Amino acid sequence: MLSAFVNAFKTPDLRRKLLFVLAVIVLFRFGSTLPAPGINVSNVQRCVDLASQGENSSLFALINVFSGGALLQLTVFALGIMPYITASIILQLLVVVIPRLEALKKEGQSGQAKITQYTRYLTLGLAVLQATGIVALARSGQLFGGVDCGQLLYRPDSIPAFLLIVLTMVAGTAVIMWLGELVTDRGVGNGMSILIFTQVVATFPGAMWLIKEQKGWATFSVVVLVGLVIVAAVILIEQAQRRIPVQYAKRMVGRRMFGGSSTYIPLKVNQAGIIPVIFASSLLYLPALYAQFRPDGPGAVFITDHFVRGDHPYYMITYFALIVFFAYFYVAITFNPEEVADNMRKYGGFIPGIRAGRPTQDYLAYVLSRITAPGAVYLGFIALIPMVAVALLGASQNFPFGGTSILIIVGVGLDTVKQIESQLQQRNYEGFLR
């Protein structure tokens, strides 16, 4: 991995791309630390410190991870990349449901450009809703889960000041989208993924230092060792795949012979990625938000006692079950065995020992179902690691080696290194002529 980066900086074209990506990351982190206008910075910082030391976790912990801590700091880039992630997931689901979007997807590059445009519009709409909700909670003093540390806004009763902060955060989301697309076009790797990676990594030093401050060097060393084991296990599972062999028969087209080759269909163990974790986390926030806005409502006390703290057994069991469910759900809507079987039959492909058509479809569905089971259980256990760490380490609620953060870091890191190596191979062919 390190040799790939060293060789990349030796190549002028790749060096320019990597330096451009680093410049965008610096600009991105600057916007993540720049307070929005009208924010009482001293009170906000005091609230963050009190909330990190308290027992109640914030309802916006997942979004705060994706924003690199910028959400609870109420900065210009407070929303981070989360509105775009949510919009992309919604569009992916709607493509399966709405025939018009499905037709656009089949049109190729032009159709995908329209879907991308719809994703941008939906991102801005979600950003308006999220920014309004977050600023409203900050104005009422409920953003930090009941931690009382004074007014977070200089003018909490002013409607123009309220709208200015909301507009600033929405504009910050639009700038983040623009920066992500610039990195994709002019840099290396997927721009949005790299920005997510940047924000998640930004929380690591603070989380590790908090563990050291609260539990000492012995616990800190144990956490580092456990973290290295977790990273190695995640890399192993993320790279694991079930390769289904496919043989293409020879066929004559005009006076030329085509086919006769063999390939395979790679089915990853973790076919769904981090999407099930995001779905499950978002769904579990709904009852917690209900209990916060309606503390006297029916069931609010039960929800507060069992589904607000992440280290409660009821919360963990429900979270694990939702991740397994959404893993199967997402794989079912993104991988269509019938479509794959039809395409194979159309081009003369078949799985050795399996007849083309319906038997191939049933076989692919069977293998996909079997391989999704360990992938879903793996996602559930990885997502529960921070919650178990909270129960074992006490006040240390920002355990870095687990959950969504480690999945993002490993996944984006592996993908970026692969793209760098592929571009290096295009520029430096090594073979018997060397």
JORASUL-V47952 format. One record per backbone hydrogen bond with DSSP energy under -0.5 kcal/mol. NH is the residue of the N-H (numbers start at 1). CO is the residue of the C=O. E is the energy in kcal/mol with one decimal. If there is no record, write none. Layout:
BEGIN
NH;CO;E + NH;CO;E
END
This chain:
BEGIN
5;1;-1.5 + 6;2;-2.3 + 7;3;-2.6 + 8;4;-1.9 + 9;5;-2.0 + 10;6;-0.8 + 11;7;-0.7 + 11;8;-0.9 + 12;10;-0.6 + 15;11;-2.8 + 16;12;-2.1 + 17;13;-1.8 + 18;14;-2.7 + 19;15;-2.4 + 20;16;-2.0 + 21;17;-2.2 + 22;18;-2.4 + 23;19;-2.1 + 24;20;-2.2 + 25;21;-2.3 + 26;22;-2.2 + 27;23;-2.2 + 28;24;-2.6 + 29;25;-2.6 + 30;26;-2.0 + 31;27;-2.1 + 32;28;-1.3 + 33;29;-0.7 + 33;30;-1.0 + 34;30;-0.8 + 35;33;-0.6 + 36;74;-2.0 + 39;36;-1.3 + 40;152;-2.7 + 41;39;-1.3 + 44;40;-2.3 + 45;41;-2.6 + 46;42;-2.0 + 47;43;-2.2 + 48;44;-2.3 + 49;45;-2.2 + 50;46;-2.3 + 51;47;-2.8 + 52;48;-2.1 + 53;49;-1.1 + 54;50;-1.0 + 57;55;-0.5 + 61;58;-1.1 + 64;60;-2.4 + 65;61;-1.8 + 66;62;-1.9 + 67;63;-1.4 + 68;65;-1.3 + 69;64;-2.8 + 70;67;-1.3 + 73;69;-0.5 + 74;70;-0.6 + 74;71;-1.5 + 75;70;-1.5 + 76;31;-0.6 + 76;34;-2.6 + 77;31;-1.5 + 78;75;-1.4 + 80;77;-1.0 + 81;66;-0.5 + 82;79;-1.2 + 85;81;-2.1 + 86;82;-2.7 + 87;83;-2.4 + 88;84;-2.6 + 89;85;-2.3 + 90;86;-2.4 + 91;87;-2.5 + 92;88;-2.2 + 93;89;-2.0 + 94;90;-2.5 + 95;91;-2.0 + 96;92;-0.7 + 96;93;-0.6 + 97;93;-1.0 + 98;94;-3.5 + 99;97;-0.6 + 102;98;-1.9 + 103;99;-2.5 + 104;100;-1.9 + 105;101;-2.1 + 106;102;-1.4 + 107;103;-0.6 + 107;104;-0.9 + 108;105;-0.9 + 112;108;-2.3 + 113;109;-1.9 + 114;110;-1.4 + 115;111;-2.1 + 116;112;-2.4 + 117;113;-1.8 + 118;114;-2.3 + 119;115;-2.1 + 120;116;-1.9 + 121;117;-2.1 + 122;118;-2.5 + 123;119;-2.3 + 124;120;-2.1 + 125;121;-2.0 + 126;122;-2.6 + 127;123;-2.4 + 128;124;-2.1 + 129;125;-1.8 + 130;126;-2.9 + 131;127;-2.8 + 132;128;-2.2 + 133;129;-2.2 + 134;130;-2.6 + 135;131;-2.6 + 136;132;-2.1 + 137;133;-2.2 + 138;134;-2.3 + 139;135;-2.5 + 140;136;-1.9 + 141;137;-0.9 + 142;137;-2.1 + 143;137;-0.9 + 145;142;-1.3 + 147;144;-0.6 + 148;146;-0.5 + 149;147;-0.7 + 149;150;-0.5 + 152;138;-0.6 + 154;38;-2.1 + 156;153;-0.6 + 158;155;-1.3 + 159;157;-0.6 + 162;158;-1.9 + 163;159;-2.8 + 164;160;-2.2 + 165;161;-1.9 + 166;162;-2.0 + 167;163;-2.8 + 168;164;-2.2 + 169;165;-2.1 + 170;166;-2.3 + 171;167;-2.5 + 172;168;-2.1 + 173;169;-1.8 + 174;170;-1.9 + 175;171;-2.2 + 176;172;-2.1 + 177;173;-2.1 + 178;174;-2.1 + 179;175;-2.8 + 180;176;-2.5 + 181;177;-2.1 + 182;178;-2.1 + 183;179;-2.2 + 184;180;-2.0 + 185;181;-2.2 + 186;182;-3.1 + 187;183;-2.0 + 191;189;-0.5 + 194;190;-2.2 + 195;191;-2.1 + 196;192;-2.2 + 197;193;-2.7 + 198;194;-2.4 + 199;195;-2.2 + 200;196;-2.4 + 201;197;-2.5 + 202;198;-1.7 + 203;199;-0.6 + 203;200;-1.1 + 204;201;-1.5 + 205;201;-0.6 + 207;203;-2.0 + 208;204;-2.7 + 209;205;-2.5 + 210;206;-2.1 + 211;207;-1.7 + 212;208;-2.0 + 213;209;-2.6 + 214;210;-2.2 + 215;211;-2.7 + 216;212;-1.8 + 219;215;-0.6 + 220;216;-1.9 + 221;217;-2.6 + 222;218;-2.0 + 223;219;-2.7 + 224;220;-2.1 + 225;221;-2.2 + 226;222;-2.8 + 227;223;-2.5 + 228;224;-2.2 + 229;225;-1.9 + 230;226;-2.4 + 231;227;-2.6 + 232;228;-2.2 + 233;229;-2.3 + 234;230;-2.7 + 235;231;-2.5 + 236;232;-2.1 + 237;233;-2.3 + 238;234;-2.9 + 239;235;-1.7 + 240;236;-0.9 + 242;267;-3.6 + 243;241;-0.6 + 244;242;-0.7 + 244;265;-2.3 + 245;243;-0.7 + 246;263;-3.1 + 247;350;-3.1 + 248;261;-2.9 + 249;247;-0.5 + 249;348;-2.4 + 251;258;-3.0 + 253;256;-2.8 + 255;253;-0.5 + 256;253;-1.6 + 258;251;-3.2 + 260;248;-1.1 + 263;246;-3.0 + 265;244;-2.5 + 266;264;-0.6 + 267;242;-2.5 + 267;265;-0.7 + 268;266;-0.7 + 269;240;-1.8 + 271;268;-0.6 + 271;269;-1.0 + 273;270;-0.7 + 275;272;-1.3 + 278;274;-1.9 + 279;275;-2.7 + 280;276;-2.7 + 281;277;-2.4 + 282;278;-2.5 + 283;279;-2.4 + 284;280;-2.0 + 285;281;-1.1 + 286;282;-0.7 + 286;283;-0.7 + 287;283;-0.6 + 288;284;-0.8 + 289;285;-2.7 + 290;286;-2.3 + 291;287;-2.3 + 292;288;-1.5 + 293;289;-2.5 + 294;290;-2.5 + 297;294;-1.7 + 300;297;-1.7 + 303;299;-2.3 + 304;300;-2.5 + 305;301;-2.1 + 306;302;-1.8 + 307;303;-3.1 + 312;309;-1.3 + 315;306;-0.5 + 316;312;-2.3 + 317;313;-2.7 + 318;314;-2.4 + 319;315;-2.6 + 320;316;-2.6 + 321;317;-2.4 + 322;318;-2.4 + 323;319;-2.0 + 324;320;-2.1 + 325;321;-2.3 + 326;322;-2.9 + 327;323;-2.0 + 328;324;-1.8 + 329;325;-2.4 + 330;326;-2.9 + 331;327;-2.0 + 332;328;-2.1 + 333;329;-1.4 + 334;330;-1.4 + 335;331;-2.1 + 336;334;-0.6 + 337;335;-0.8 + 340;336;-2.1 + 341;337;-2.6 + 342;338;-2.2 + 343;339;-2.3 + 344;340;-2.2 + 345;341;-2.2 + 346;342;-2.3 + 347;343;-1.7 + 348;345;-1.1 + 349;344;-4.0 + 350;247;-2.1 + 352;350;-0.5 + 354;351;-2.8 + 360;355;-0.6 + 361;357;-2.0 + 362;358;-2.7 + 363;359;-2.2 + 364;360;-2.5 + 365;361;-2.3 + 366;362;-2.1 + 367;363;-2.6 + 368;364;-2.6 + 369;365;-2.1 + 370;366;-2.2 + 371;367;-2.4 + 372;368;-1.7 + 373;369;-1.0 + 374;370;-0.7 + 375;371;-1.1 + 376;372;-2.9 + 377;373;-2.2 + 378;374;-2.4 + 379;375;-2.1 + 380;376;-2.2 + 381;377;-2.4 + 382;378;-2.4 + 383;379;-2.4 + 384;380;-1.4 + 385;381;-0.8 + 385;382;-0.7 + 388;384;-2.6 + 389;385;-2.3 + 390;386;-2.1 + 391;387;-1.9 + 392;388;-2.0 + 393;389;-3.6 + 394;390;-1.4 + 395;393;-0.8 + 396;393;-0.6 + 397;395;-1.4 + 402;400;-1.7 + 403;382;-2.7 + 405;402;-0.6 + 406;402;-0.9 + 407;403;-1.3 + 408;404;-2.3 + 409;405;-2.6 + 410;406;-2.4 + 411;407;-2.2 + 412;408;-2.7 + 413;409;-2.0 + 414;410;-2.6 + 415;411;-2.2 + 416;412;-2.6 + 417;413;-2.2 + 418;414;-2.2 + 419;415;-2.0 + 420;416;-2.2 + 421;417;-2.6 + 422;418;-2.3 + 423;419;-2.0 + 424;420;-2.1 + 425;421;-2.3 + 426;422;-1.5 + 427;423;-1.1 + 428;424;-1.9 + 431;429;-0.5 + 434;431;-1.4
END
